[in-house]
Amino acid sequence: MIDRTHELPVTRQAQVLKLSRSSVYYQARPVSAADLLIMRRIDELHLDYPFAGSRMLRDLLRGEGVTIGRAHVITLMKRMAIEAIYRRPNTSKPAPGHKIHPYLLRGLTVDRPDQVWAMDISYIPMARGFVYLAAVIDWHTRRVLAWRVSITMEVDFCLEAVEEAMARHGKPEIFNTDQGSQFTSTAFTGLLADNGIRISMDGKGAWRDNVFVERLWRSVKYEEVYLRAYDSVAEARASIGRYLDFYNRKRPHSSLGARTPDQAYFNHAPLVQAA
């Protein structure tokens, strides 16, 4: 919006557009190498201790010799889009204009493919920097139906993944997510509603409501991401893609009777669900 080559001074352009001068002149700074290392460790700790909040993470890091304050931990957690997962009554507040939908899966028997799909976003560290991974998963068979890698947390890459999943596999009866702003946005919920899909959302901070996606992230990170040091977004996308293909086609799951997600999804037979 600001044209620095225009004869009108930048200050006057900012006034016309009702922008603060500080926002016009601000230039985003890359995350420091030190912070990237800490974020990588926070990610690992969060997988092992999902209940750990900023205070506990600060103390765990200090126990490992990292000098850090709670405010810095909070800043990094926000950048990574993670939070401690435990139930907190009456704290779920949607963004302005965003509606929170009820959780529909409690007590529901999920016994067939495409009955329930779920989606989540996870932080993915690279050698220098990081990206976000969004995945759509079939709840019953654990199959990853579509995924996207993005350098931002905007809703667009989530929409693309859902649209690909529906183009390839049809529509689920229920779609479950957490209460992230991407998933409560009118663009996202509108896409589901327009396709006649019932919308389900986890209780805020309740990881058990979307447990199968959380298990997917553990597998992706310990079996792929933490073994690599991606040099670029393109490399991260390609390597994660190879792993998810392996995950679907070749990796057996004990909860699926030692079958792969592909076998369970495409050759459906009754499964004994794990508790």
ZATOR-67070 format. One record per residue (C-alpha): z, y, x. Coordinates in steps of 0.001 Angstrom, whole numbers, padded with zeros to 6 digits, always signed. Example, Ala and Ser with C-alpha at 12.3 -4.5 7.8 and 13.67 -1.06 7.14 Angstrom:
% ZATOR-67070
+007800-004500+012300/+007140-001060+013670/
END
This chain:
% ZATOR-67070
+000000+000000+000000/+000740+002347+002878/-002418+003464+004710/-001426+004686+008174/-004957+006009+008809/-004964+008212+005697/-004799+011990+006105/-001764+012072+003803/+001386+011671+005949/+003173+008337+005744/+006335+010090+004557/+004438+011626+001635/+002787+008288+000801/+006239+006704+000660/+007412+009429-001720/+004419+008943-004013/+004954+005173-004078/+008728+005633-004492/+009441+003652-001331/+012243+004362+001098/+011143+005565+004516/+013232+002873+006187/+011308+000119+004381/+007994+001664+005452/+008890+001792+009135/+010849-001475+009251/+009252-004286+011229/+010554-007807+010757/+012025-009357+013881/+011511-013020+014715/+014530-015295+014636/+016025-015575+018103/+015876-018815+020065/+019681-019006+019990/+019749-018708+016199/+017019-021340+015843/+019180-023787+017802/+022186-023008+015616/+020096-023367+012456/+018885-026762+013639/+022497-027852+014157/+023590-026428+010789/+020806-028441+009170/+022073-031625+010812/+025681-030889+009851/+024651-030104+006296/+023009-033525+005956/+026142-035259+007241/+028671-033024+005446/+026936-031580+002378/+030265-030335+001042/+030825-028094+004088/+030728-024385+003288/+030378-021478+005687/+033999-021677+006864/+033850-025378+007656/+030451-025083+009317/+031761-022206+011424/+034711-024328+012528/+032535-027381+013208/+030226-025262+015346/+033140-023699+017187/+034450-027208+017835/+031162-027893+019607/+031522-024795+021756/+029342-022428+019703/+030805-018928+019429/+029983-017788+015909/+031555-015943+012997/+031505-016838+009328/+029265-013892+008400/+026619-015101+010844/+026833-018633+009428/+026366-017245+005912/+023294-015276+007045/+021721-018356+008598/+022529-020536+005577/+020802-018018+003307/+017759-018009+005576/+017710-021805+005419/+018279-021832+001636/+021219-024227+001846/+024706-024090+000392/+027723-026332+000147/+027239-028805-002688/+030153-029250-005014/+030766-028440-008641/+031811-024886-009403/+032396-024108-013091/+030905-020965-014651/+029137-019784-011494/+025505-020503-012425/+023769-017175-012947/+019984-017110-013132/+017989-014305-011552/+017120-011492-013974/+014672-012844-016527/+015169-016440-015383/+016464-019091-017762/+018657-022013-016718/+017787-025239-018515/+020328-028025-019210/+020571-031201-017142/+018882-033964-019156/+019385-037031-016972/+023101-037708-017374/+023431-041092-019080/+019650-041490-019302/+018163-044861-018336/+015180-044155-016072/+013240-047411-016008/+009552-046600-015515/+007235-044482-013381/+006360-040988-014605/+009361-040878-016906/+011132-038383-014638/+009808-036381-011700/+012001-034303-009420/+011339-031550-006893/+013214-029796-004123/+012678-027636-001035/+014062-028326+002438/+014305-026419+005727/+012236-027958+008546/+012970-026858+012150/+010171-026563+014703/+010165-025997+018456/+009872-022259+017831/+010547-021224+014268/+010755-023176+011051/+008943-023948+007812/+009886-025133+004337/+008859-028451+002801/+008554-028910-000972/+008056-032366-002465/+007519-033827-005926/+009022-037315-006238/+008915-039942-008960/+012564-040593-009821/+012190-044292-010659/+010064-045447-007727/+010966-042796-005081/+007259-042189-004490/+006300-038774-003112/+003584-037620-005519/+002675-034354-003789/+004067-032021-001143/+003451-028702+000532/+004582-026934+003718/+005066-023155+003675/+006353-020424+005986/+007969-018611+003034/+010074-019523+000022/+007676-018016-002516/+006997-020049-005665/+003265-020493-004985/+003534-023557-002751/+005786-025246-005327/+003231-024596-008062/+000463-026024-005883/+002429-029230-005308/+003164-029695-009024/-000458-029008-009971/-001663-031578-007427/+000831-034169-008668/-000320-033698-012261/-003999-033756-011295/-003496-037060-009478/-000914-038787-011678/-000788-037172-015108/+002402-035688-016502/+006034-036813-016526/+008209-036713-019607/+010959-034797-017766/+010854-032649-014631/+014159-032129-012786/+014962-029450-010183/+017908-027464-008923/+018561-023882-010020/+016680-022233-007147/+014853-019033-008012/+011494-020720-007450/+012255-023313-010117/+013798-020935-012657/+010907-018476-012355/+008726-017936-015402/+005681-019063-013396/+007230-022450-012626/+008918-023170-015948/+005849-021845-017753/+003620-024358-015969/+005854-027217-017115/+006289-025913-020659/+002552-025328-021072/+002022-029013-020250/+004634-030232-022720/+007073-031352-020001/+010804-031208-020724/+012675-029187-018095/+015935-030413-016565/+018035-028533-014008/+020963-029701-011889/+024403-028250-012211/+024703-025558-009519/+025627-027146-006201/+025665-030648-007722/+023682-032759-005282/+024244-035989-007236/+022095-034610-010058/+019055-034770-007755/+020291-037475-005424/+016963-039242-004845/+015369-036097-003438/+018408-035593-001190/+017913-039146+000096/+014256-038375+000758/+015237-035380+002914/+017619-037549+004926/+014843-040056+005602/+012270-037377+006442/+014588-035597+008869/+016153-038540+010685/+012980-040634+010842/+010481-037836+011492/+011559-034203+011892/+014479-034643+014309/+012330-036859+016526/+009689-034140+016929/+009390-030584+018186/+006455-029167+016252/+004612-026473+018196/+002818-025028+015165/+002769-025040+011394/-000453-027055+011493/+001209-029706+013679/+004247-029831+011409/+002042-030231+008334/-000048-033000+009913/+002907-034958+011316/+004955-034711+008114/+001883-035796+006183/+001555-038916+008320/+005227-039726+007807/+005076-039298+004025/+002026-041562+003911/+004060-044161+005842/+007025-043545+003516/+004918-044247+000435/+002742-047091+001685/+004765-049004+004281/+008465-048153+004242/+010387-050725+002145/+013389-049596+000072/+016347-051828-000640/+016778-050149-004036/+013206-051214-004879/+013764-054860-004000/+012307-054320-000507/+009101-052977-002018/+007444-049748-000947/+007270-046758-003298/+003524-047331-003692/+004071-050947-004720/+006773-049959-007198/+004725-047095-008642/+001326-048731-008963/+002506-052289-009713/+005338-051478-012050/+007809-054209-012906/+011393-053865-014140/+013759-052853-011342/+017480-053267-011028/+018613-049680-010466/+021182-048990-007790/+024394-047411-009020/
END
